[in-house]
Amino acid sequence: MLLAPACTRSIENESSQFALEGIPPQLPPLIAPEVLSDRATRAGIDAALTPLGFVKSDGVSPPTLSPDGRHLAVQLAPAPNWVDLVAWRPEMPRPAPAIALVPVDPDGGLGTPVVPREPLLLGRSSTNDGVLVERPDGDGTRRIGMAFWDSGDVEWLVEDDGVAAMAVLGPDGDLAWCRSGAVGEPASLRLLRRNGELREWPPLPESTWMLPAFAGDGRRLFAMLLEDGRARLAAFDLRDPDEAVETWTFSSRVDAPRALRAILATGPDASPPGASSWSILHPDWNALCRWHPADGRLDRLPEGTYALTGPVGDGRLLADASGLWHVGSSSGDDEPRLDLLFDGVWIPRVFETSDGGAAAMLFRPDPTGFQVVRLSIDRLDAYPDAESGASNTGPPPR
């Protein structure tokens, strides 16, 4: 089912690429409080925005946020080349990559960054203790570790004589990554269960595994199988890994850079807690799509969308080329309402608050880093009627 905006927008069939490096040359001012209040009220919500500051980074690599929202990690400039992100370069990148670990004050503001001394590439997953990282070594091998937020020290989780890359953590503490015996060789898909069990799926001939991800309900492991210009999506049932693999032909126009763009923008919200689907950016549609392997279908979202969060308040957040939208909850046969909250390019990440609710951290890209703001959303018990201004407790006006 497609998300229905409050005003009609067409879905284009043109093929284009969303690139995180296509960012504005400078940061426009934040939205006026009066404008945000008006837009939020029309959406039937109460939205509170707290500017936290600016964090220096390469301005391209999406940040990684801790599940509790108290820490964030960024890749420092210069931005890694795509061949380094997929571990296809045998030499150490020059200059050596570096990350910064930044504490977030719950009362507002960003703390002093911690910069580990090791050459590290930023991973896609985190816990409240640390963030996944990868260390490329000069001989072409690569290790996977956990960099702790407070100290920057790294605990190595995967280190052998192979190339381990593109790691991700599951909701139950499982670890998945891609491993090849040497740089340039096809990669297998590996899964390390929390109980210590290790499973491996070798690639099919003339293919390589890339960019695994876990379903938010912990029942499936997703991955992309990259062939010669083509890609397939695969899902493994973690309750019975010996079951047949569920697959879907994704696109015949995918290479490694497009695969990275398809996965990186969505972040952990590609399959939020409890979800069984996987949201990725489709290179042919210039839009998010959501794969439901259990139902055998691929849903297409509106053109230009590149991120859809898990629940926050009484809805979710959708990012596209024009701004950040609030997606209201649907009732009955009604499609969800879509209301614009912020203009411009934003990278949203949802986190759990101390009271067990959810809020969002928003990152606005800049050539030298990210502007960081916290967004809290609550449902309004009553809101102005579009015609009379009277209070109305029914569904928001369409």
N, C-alpha and C positions, 0 to 999 in steps of 0.2 A: 504494500500500500504506500502510495506517495504521500508526502507531507503536503498539506494544502495551505498556501499562504493566505493572509487576510485579503490581499489584493492579488489578482491573477498574474502569474508570471509564466511565460512559455518555457518549455524545455527544448533546448537546441540540440540538433543532431550532429553539429560540427565537432570534429575531433580536435581537442587542444589539450595542453598540459598545464596542470597546476604546479607551479614551482615555488617553493618557499623562498627562493632568492628574489622573487618578484615583489619586493617590498617598497614602500614609499621612501623617498629620499630624506624626509624628516618627519618627526612626529607632530601631527596636528594636536591642538589642545583637547583635553578630555571633555566629554559631553557635559553640558551645563546641567546642574542638578534639577532645574525646572523641566528641562526637556526629558531627562531620564524619568522623572516622576510622572510626567504626562504619558510617556510611552508605556511605562510599567502599569499604570492605572488602566490604560486601554486594554492591556493584556490580562487584567485581573490579578495582578501580583504587586507586591511591595518589593522594590529592589534597592539595595544599599550598596554603594560603591566606595571602597576604601583604597586610595592610591598608596602603594607600598614603596615605590621608588624605582630606580633604574639599575639593572644588572648588566655589566659588560659581558659580551660573549661574541661568538663569530657572527651573530645576527641571522644565522641560517638554520642551524641544527635546532630542532625543537627541544625545549627544556624538559627535564624529568622532575616530577614533583613527588614528594613523599606522600603516602596514603593519608596522613593526618594533616598535610598542608603546612608543616612546620619547617620543612627544608626543601630547597630546590637545587638542581644541578644544571650547569650549562657547559657547552663546549666552548673553549676560548679560541680567539682568532689565532691563526687563519683557519677557515673552515676546512675540514678534511675533504679530500677528493673522494668521489664515489668508489673508486677502486680500493681505497683504504677502508671504507665502510663495509664492503663485502669481502675484504681480505684477499684481494686479487693482486696485491703488490708484494713482491718478495722483500723489498728493502724497507727500512724504517722511514716513515714519512719525514720530510724535512721542510720546516722545522718540526720537531717532535710534538705530537698533539698533547694538549693539556686540558683539564677540566677544572671548574670551580664549584665548590659546595657552599651554598649560601643559606644561613639560618633565616627563618621568617618569624618575626615577632608577632605573637597572636594579637597584640594590641596595636599593631601597625608598624611597618618599617622592615627593612632588610638589614641583617647583621653583616659583620665582616666576613668576606669569603675566605674559605679554606682551599688552598690550591695544593693538591698532592704533588710530590716531586717526581713521581713516576710518569712516563709518557703514556697517557690514557685516552681512550676513546669512550665517549659517553654511551651507556646502554639505555635500553628502552623501559626497564623495570626498576622498581625500588621497593623497599620496605621502610618501616619507621626507623630502622637501624642504619640503613645505607642504600646505595644505588649500585646497580650492576655496571661494571666497566670492563673494557678489553684492553689488553696491553700487547701491541705488536712488537715483536723482537726483530733484531737485525738479520736473523737467519731465516725469516719468513714464518716462523712459528708464531702462535698467538695464544694467550692465556685469557681466561675469564675469571673475574673476581668481584668482590663486594667491597666498595669503598665506604667506610663508615663516616656518617655525616659530621660528627663532632671532631674527629681527629684527622680524617683523610687517610688513615691507614687502610691497607687493602688486604683482605683475606682471599686467597686464591681458591676458587672452587673447581676449576678445570685447568690442568696444566699437564701436558704430555708433549710428545715430539711432533704433534700435528698442528693444524690450523683450526682453532676453535673461534667461531664468530657468530654474530647476530643472535646473541642469547636473549632469553626472555624467561621471566618467572611466572608460575601459575598461581592461582588463588590458594592452593593447598601446599605451596612450597616446592612444587616440582620445578625442575630446570630443563629447558629445551634449548638446543643450539644446533648449528650446522658445523660439521667437521670434515675436513679433507686431509689426506696424508701429506700433501704438499701444495704450495701455492699454484693455482692454475688447474688442479685436478678437481673433478666433480665432487661435490660435498654430499655426505650422507646427513640424515636427520637423526639427532640423538635426543633421548629423553632420560633424565635421571630422576627417578621418583624419590619422594622424601624418605622412603624406607630403604634407600640405597640401591634399588633395582635399576639396572641400566638396560635400555632398549635402543636398537639402532635400525633405521630403515635406509638401505642403500639407494642411490638414485637409479632411475631407469636409464637405459643406454641413451647417450647424447642428451643428458639432462643434468640438472643440479638442483638440490634443495636450497631454498632461501627463506629467510624472515619468518620463522615460526611464531605462533601466537596461541594463547590459551583461551578457550571459551570462559566467559565470566562465571558460569556455573560449575567449572572445573571438570566437565564431562568429556570435553573434546580438546584435541590438539590440532590446530590448523597450521598449514604451511603452504608455500607457493612452490610449485615445481616448474622451473624455468627450462625451456627447451630452446631450440634455435629460432628466436624471435617470437615464440609463443609461450603462454603460461597457462598452467592448470592450478586450480585450488584443490587442496586435499584436506580431509578431516579424519582423524583417528579417534575411535571410541576408547577413551581411557579406562572405561569400566571393563572392556574386553579388547585389549590391543590386538588380539588375533583375528578380530572381525575384519571383514573386507573394508578397504579404504573407500570412503565416499569422495568422489571427485566431481569437478565442474570445469568445463572448458571456459577459461576466463577471457583471454584475448589473444589474437594472433599478431599483436603489435606491442610486444613487451620486451624490453631489454633490461639490464641491471639498473640503470638510472631510473627508468619508469617504475620498476618494481619498488625501489626505495621510496619514490614519491607516493606510490600507492599505499604504503604501509606507515611511513613515519608521521604523516600529518595527523592521523587519527589517534595515535598514542594508546594508552591503556583503555580509553573509552571505546576503542574499536569493538570490544566485547565487555561491557561493564558488569559488575557483580550480578549474578543470577541469569545473565543472558546466555543463549545458546547459539546466537548468530555471530557473524563476523562482518564488520563494516570496513571497507577499503575503497580507495579512490580508483575509479575505472578509467583507464587511459583513453578509451574510445569515446566515452560519454562526457568527460570533464565533469564528473559528478560522483558523489559517493554511491556505492551500492552496498546492499546488505545481503549476505549469503546465509541462507537457512538450509544447511545440509540435511537436517532431519526431514524437511518438507520438500527438498529438491527444487528450490526456487531461488531466484536472485532478484531482489527488489531494487529499483532505481529511484534515487532521490533527486530533487530538483537540480537543474544545471548549475554548475559553479560551486556546489557544496563540497567541503573538504573535511569537515569535522562534525560529529554528532556525539554529544556527551551522554553519560548515564543520567539518572534522575537527579534533579536539584530543585528543591522546592516542590511545586506541583507540576513540573514539566521537565523539559530538557533544553539544552542550548545547541543551536545549529549555526555553524560558521560557513559563510560563502564569500564570494568575491566582493560583495557589497557591504557586508557587515555581520553582526552577531544577532541571531534571532532567538526569541523564546518560543519553544514548541509546547503548546498547552496540551493537557491530557485530553483524550477523546472519550466520548461517552456514546454508547450505542453504535449506530452506523455512521455517526458524524466523524469526519476526518479531523485530525488535530489542527488547531489554529496556529498560525505562524505570525509573530509580531516582531518587528525590528526594535532592538534595544540600542545597539551601538553601530555607528558607521565605521567603515575601514576594516583592515585586516587584523584579526585576532586569533590567537591559539588558545582555546579553552581547555582547562583541566579541572575535573571535579575531585574534591577530597572530602573526607569525613570530618565533621566538626566534633568538638569535645563532648557535645550533648547527644551525639549519635545521629545528627542530621547530616546534611550535605551543603557545601558551598562550592564556589568555583574560583579558581585562580585564572586570570586572563593575562596573556602575554601579547603585547603589541610589538612587532618586529621593527628594528631600526638597523641601519648598517653596522652600528657598533654594539648592539645588544638588544635588550628587551625592556620596555616599560611594563611594570608589574602592578596589577590591581587585584583586589579581592572583591568578589561579587556575592552578596547574600540575597536570597530570594525567598519570600514567604507569600502564601496565598492571601489575597484580600477576602475578607468575609463579605464585603460589599464594595461596589465600585460604581462610578457614575454611568448612567445610561447614556448611550450615544446621542439620543434624540433630546431628552429633557433634562439631563443632568441629575435625574433622580437616582436614588440608590436602588440597585438591582442585585438580587442574590442568585439569579439564574446564570446560564452560560454567558460568557462574554459576547458582545455584539460581533457578528461576522463581518 
